[in-house]
């Protein structure tokens, strides 16, 4: 069979012939891969930059949608160490999650990884959020931000406010209750619609985050801020007085702040919820074309199909 492997870090992925997987053990299931996403973590591992990628050859990929060819059952599969850009794989049964038959494998493969960021942020990096909490998603028009709206609602939010630069793009985000359009300069932005929030999920960081927090300085209720991404800037200058001005808790959410065991537990609920969401669109590329397509620019998410 074929797989995409990195055999030299500078060269990137290559489409190669590999041995068929052996017969699965009692704790495994052999599945045919239908679609596997080229997420940022996948690209980072393929370049050797990610801490989890240390040995060659490395089979590309961390997750996929796959099918039991004997029964037709679809599964979402998470496989950080062994890779997923292959035609068939033996998966431990503890890391496969059944999917309903109506799921689009390409859209689902594109969507789970970005949805994980907000799910793990809210599920593991917040504490004692009130019933029917109000959430703000800073960077709501990004792929992860769009899914964060669904995630917040699934985890109990009664109101979700999106923040981004494009009013038109914000109007197209499914599930938002209100939105804030960032101005240029960002200090001129009217954040009044974000008032009363209980939690902030930030995919942007930098000046936008500082101005949003500044607008909440007179908040009469606790606010939990979770930094998830840095689409705009890598640093933010938060005045010390601002940190003392209201009941603010600041945390980060990422692979270093929660365990793989926690992710495995949370995926059971996330996968079941996602089957009913509006998912991301993606470009599907044949796996055999990975050597030429890997470094090409594509609009939106990219998924490889064996």
C-alpha positions, 0 to 999 in steps of 0.5 A: 500500500502507499503512505506519505512519509517524511524521510528527510526533514528538508525534503518534506513528505514523499508518497511511498510504498510501505508494507501492508499493516499486519492483521489487527490484534484483539485490541485493534481495528483495521480501517481504510483511511478516507480523509486526513487533514493537513493541520498546522500541527501536521505541517509542524511535525512534518518539518521536524519543528514540533516537539513530538516529531523526533525520528525518521521516517515519520508517517504524516498526520495526526487524525483522520476519518476512516471506514471499517470496510467490513461493516461500512461504519465510519470513525474519527481516529486520533493517532498522534504518534503513528501517523494517518496519511496512509491507505490502511491503518491498525488503530487501537480501539480506544482512539476511534470514535464512531460517526453517523453515516451522513458525515462528510469525511472531508469536512469532518477531517478538516474540522475536528482539529480546529474544534479541539482548541476551543473545546479543550480551552473551555472544558479544561482551562476554565473553572466554575463558569456560571449557568448560561454563561456569555462568551466572546470569541476574539478571531471569530471568522478564523476556522477555529473561531467559527467552530468555537461558536458551536463549541461554546453553545454545546458547553452551555453558553447562552450568548456568544459574541464574535470579534473580528475585522470584517463585518461581512465575514462576521455576518456569515459565522453560524450561531453568533448572537452578536458581533464586534467589528475591530477598527483600525486603529483597534483602540477606536473599536466599540466593545460595548456588545462584549460587556457582561461576558464571563469568558473570552476565547482569544485566537488573535492576541496582541493589541486587540486582546489588550483593548478588549480587556481594557473595555472590561476594566469596570466589570462587576463579574469575574471574567476568565480569559483563555489565550488560544492562538496568536493570529495577529501578534505574538506579544501583548503589553497588558498594563499592571493596573488593568490586571488589578482593576477587575476579577480577571483570570488569565490562562493559556490553552494548548497541548502543553496545558492539558494531557493527551489522556484528557483530550482522549476523554473529551473527544467522545463528547466533542465528536458526538456533538460535531456530527450535527454542526455546520462544518468547515469546507475544505480542499480535497487533494489525492494523497498521491499528489502530496509531493507537489501539493504540500507547499502550494497555497490553497484557500481554506483547509486542506485534506488529503484523500488516499 
